[in-house]
Amino acid sequence: MPAARPMPDGLPPLRDVIAAHDLAARKSLGQNFLLDLNLTRKIARAAGAGDGGTFYEVGPGPGGLTRALLSEGADKVVAVERDPRCLPALEAIAKAYPGRLEIMEADALDFDERAILPPGTHVAANLPYNVGTALLIKWLSGASWPPFWAGLTLMFQREVAERITAKPGSAHYGRLSVLAAWRTKAKILFDVNRSAFVPPPSVTSSIVRLDPLPAPVAEADIRKLETVTATAFGQRRKMLRQSLKPLGGEDLLEKAGIDPTARPEQLTVAQFAALARALGSDS
């Protein structure tokens, strides 16, 4: 791999930053620090940093991607970090880019993005592995649509990335696939080798891009859609007439016009939306 082109900000290499602040990654926080500046620039470009705008980053750690977003042209980065050990390293980046980096010590799962971020914000993050899926579901299941974000460029374990982008009929197709495809166009951009991280994770990672659709694929209440998909895929080997018994079984399937002998991985997103509509207001 070619040597990283020097950053124009005059900041020290990330390995030196980690050593200076004693930032050993903590498994309890799902931390795996991304140190390859060629790679962080590639992610920043994929997220559209070259076009300017506001970017929201969760779990910046020592700030590798943060620096890349700013260097590539982001007008502003709002970084939410729950590990107080990382704040001094991020403050040094803020000084190198005056007025362009806002640092907030908070848990992103509890963070009200709409209250802080302008509409059209781009989300770019090497998400902590232990909360990545929960954050994605949070961003996909907001009550109002379009969302606060113009696009999500996120890193996940390869297996999770495949679940997000899976199509009906595939082994990876499930609840997360349906929720993503209902409101977005999702695709895997590229893989990230485990050697790019400190410490190296046990699996390959992937960068996933999700762009919001103007409107969902089919009308449905998001909470009922979550209920239907969770119930159906909770027993994915069974026919829907069996797995959906807690929600009405064959009566529900008849209302939605769906074959009761089908299995959940055979249904399209529009069919799951039909089940959510059929669930009724009293469920």
C-alpha positions in Angstrom: 0.0 0.0 0.0 1.4 3.4 -0.9 2.4 5.8 1.9 -0.3 8.2 3.0 0.0 11.6 1.5 0.8 14.1 4.3 -2.2 15.8 5.8 -2.3 19.6 5.1 -3.4 20.3 8.7 0.1 19.8 10.3 -1.3 17.4 12.9 0.8 14.4 13.9 0.2 10.8 12.6 -2.7 9.0 14.2 -0.4 6.4 15.9 1.4 9.3 17.7 -1.9 10.8 18.7 -3.1 7.4 20.1 0.2 7.0 22.0 0.2 10.6 23.4 -3.3 10.3 24.8 -3.1 6.6 25.8 -6.1 5.7 23.6 -6.0 1.9 23.8 -9.2 0.8 22.0 -11.8 -0.5 24.4 -13.8 -3.6 23.4 -16.7 -2.5 25.7 -17.2 0.6 23.5 -16.9 -1.4 20.2 -13.8 0.6 19.3 -11.5 -0.3 16.4 -9.5 2.8 15.3 -9.0 3.3 11.6 -5.5 4.7 11.0 -4.9 4.4 7.3 -5.3 8.0 6.0 -5.5 6.9 2.4 -8.5 4.8 3.4 -10.2 7.5 5.5 -9.8 9.9 2.6 -11.5 7.3 0.3 -14.4 7.1 2.7 -14.7 10.9 3.0 -14.8 11.2 -0.8 -17.4 8.4 -1.0 -19.5 10.4 1.5 -19.3 13.5 -0.7 -17.0 15.6 1.5 -15.6 17.3 -1.6 -18.9 19.0 -2.2 -18.9 20.7 1.2 -21.9 20.7 3.5 -22.4 19.5 7.1 -21.3 16.0 8.1 -22.3 14.1 11.2 -19.8 11.5 12.6 -20.5 9.0 15.4 -17.6 7.6 17.4 -14.7 9.5 15.8 -12.2 8.1 18.3 -8.8 9.8 17.7 -10.2 11.5 14.6 -8.9 9.7 11.5 -12.1 10.0 9.5 -12.7 13.5 11.1 -9.5 14.8 9.7 -10.2 13.3 6.3 -13.7 14.8 6.1 -12.3 18.2 6.9 -9.3 17.8 4.6 -11.4 16.7 1.7 -13.7 19.8 1.9 -16.5 19.3 4.5 -17.7 22.8 5.6 -18.5 21.5 9.1 -18.2 18.2 11.0 -20.4 17.5 14.1 -18.7 14.7 16.0 -20.4 12.8 18.8 -18.1 10.8 21.0 -19.0 9.1 24.3 -15.4 8.2 25.3 -14.0 11.3 27.2 -10.4 10.0 26.6 -10.8 10.9 22.9 -11.9 14.5 23.5 -8.4 16.1 23.8 -7.3 14.5 20.4 -10.5 15.9 18.8 -9.9 19.3 20.3 -6.5 19.5 18.6 -8.3 18.8 15.3 -10.8 21.6 16.1 -7.9 24.0 16.6 -6.4 23.0 13.2 -9.7 23.6 11.5 -11.1 26.7 13.3 -14.9 26.9 13.3 -15.3 23.7 11.3 -15.4 21.0 14.0 -18.0 20.8 16.7 -17.4 18.1 19.3 -20.2 16.8 21.5 -19.7 14.3 24.4 -22.8 12.1 24.2 -24.3 8.7 23.5 -25.4 8.8 19.8 -28.3 6.4 20.6 -29.8 9.1 22.8 -28.8 12.0 20.6 -31.6 14.1 19.0 -30.1 14.8 15.6 -33.0 16.9 14.3 -32.5 19.4 17.2 -28.9 20.0 16.3 -28.2 19.2 12.7 -29.5 21.1 9.6 -31.6 19.3 7.0 -29.4 17.7 4.4 -26.7 16.7 6.7 -24.5 13.8 5.5 -23.7 11.0 8.0 -20.3 9.4 7.7 -18.9 7.1 10.4 -16.8 4.1 11.2 -19.6 3.0 13.6 -18.7 1.2 16.8 -19.5 -2.4 16.1 -21.6 -2.8 19.2 -24.2 -0.1 18.3 -23.9 0.1 14.5 -27.1 -1.8 13.7 -29.1 0.0 16.5 -28.0 3.4 15.1 -29.0 2.5 11.5 -32.4 1.3 12.6 -32.8 4.6 14.5 -32.0 6.6 11.4 -34.3 4.5 9.2 -37.3 4.5 11.5 -37.9 8.1 12.2 -41.5 9.1 12.2 -41.1 11.8 9.6 -39.7 11.3 6.1 -37.5 12.5 4.3 -35.0 12.3 7.2 -32.6 14.9 8.5 -29.8 13.2 6.5 -29.1 13.4 2.8 -27.1 10.2 2.8 -25.5 7.6 5.1 -21.9 6.4 4.4 -21.2 3.9 7.2 -18.9 1.1 8.1 -20.2 -2.2 9.2 -19.0 -5.8 9.6 -19.3 -7.4 6.2 -22.1 -9.8 7.4 -24.2 -6.8 8.5 -23.5 -5.0 5.3 -24.8 -8.0 3.4 -27.9 -8.1 5.5 -28.6 -4.4 4.9 -28.3 -4.7 1.1 -29.8 -8.2 0.6 -32.6 -8.9 -1.9 -35.7 -11.1 -1.4 -34.9 -14.8 -1.7 -31.3 -14.5 -0.5 -29.9 -16.1 2.7 -29.0 -12.6 4.1 -32.5 -11.1 3.5 -34.2 -10.2 6.7 -35.7 -7.5 8.9 -32.8 -5.1 8.3 -33.0 -5.6 4.5 -36.7 -4.7 4.5 -36.3 -1.6 6.7 -33.4 -0.4 4.5 -35.1 -1.1 1.2 -38.4 0.4 2.3 -37.0 3.9 2.6 -33.6 3.9 0.9 -31.4 2.7 -1.9 -28.5 0.8 -0.3 -25.3 -0.6 -1.7 -21.9 -1.9 -0.6 -19.2 0.4 -1.9 -16.1 -1.5 -0.9 -14.6 -3.7 1.7 -12.0 -2.7 4.3 -9.4 -5.3 5.4 -9.1 -5.9 9.1 -5.4 -4.9 8.9 -6.5 -1.2 8.4 -7.6 -1.1 12.1 -6.0 -0.9 15.5 -6.7 -3.4 17.0 -7.6 -5.5 13.9 -11.2 -6.8 14.2 -11.8 -10.5 13.7 -13.8 -9.9 10.5 -13.7 -7.9 7.2 -15.6 -4.6 7.2 -17.6 -2.9 4.4 -18.6 0.6 3.6 -22.3 0.9 2.9 -24.0 3.9 1.2 -27.7 4.5 1.8 -29.5 7.3 0.0 -33.1 8.2 1.1 -35.9 7.6 -1.4 -38.3 10.6 -1.8 -41.0 8.4 -0.3 -41.2 4.8 1.0 -41.6 2.0 -1.5 -45.2 1.4 -0.2 -47.4 3.0 2.5 -47.0 1.6 6.0 -46.6 2.6 9.6 -43.0 2.2 10.5 -43.8 0.7 14.0 -46.1 -1.9 12.5 -43.6 -2.7 9.7 -41.0 -3.3 12.4 -43.4 -5.5 14.3 -44.3 -7.6 11.3 -40.7 -8.1 10.1 -39.4 -8.9 13.6 -42.2 -11.5 14.1 -41.8 -13.1 10.6 -38.1 -13.3 10.6 -38.0 -14.4 14.2 -39.0 -17.9 12.9 -37.7 -17.5 9.3 -37.7 -21.3 8.6 -41.5 -21.6 9.2 -44.3 -20.7 6.9 -45.8 -17.3 7.5 -49.1 -18.8 8.7 -47.2 -20.2 11.6 -44.6 -17.5 12.3 -47.3 -14.7 12.2 -49.8 -16.5 14.5 -49.1 -13.9 17.3 -50.3 -11.2 14.9 -53.3 -13.0 13.4 -51.8 -15.7 11.3 -53.9 -16.7 8.3 -56.5 -14.0 8.8 -53.7 -11.3 8.6 -52.2 -12.9 5.5 -55.6 -13.1 3.8 -56.2 -9.4 4.5 -52.8 -8.6 2.9 -53.4 -11.0 0.0 -50.3 -13.1 0.7 -49.9 -16.9 0.4 -49.9 -18.3 3.9 -47.5 -21.1 2.9 -44.8 -18.5 1.9 -41.7 -18.0 4.0 -40.6 -14.6 5.1 -37.5 -14.4 2.8 -39.8 -14.8 -0.2 -41.8 -11.6 0.4 -41.0 -8.3 -1.2 -40.8 -5.1 0.7 -44.1 -4.0 -0.7 -45.7 -7.2 0.6 -44.3 -6.6 4.1 -45.8 -3.1 3.9 -49.1 -4.7 3.0 -48.9 -6.9 6.1 -48.2 -3.8 8.2 -51.3 -2.1 6.8 -53.4 -5.2 7.4 -52.2 -5.4 11.0 -54.8 -2.7 11.9 -54.8 0.2 14.3 -55.7 -2.0 17.3 -52.5 -4.1 17.1 
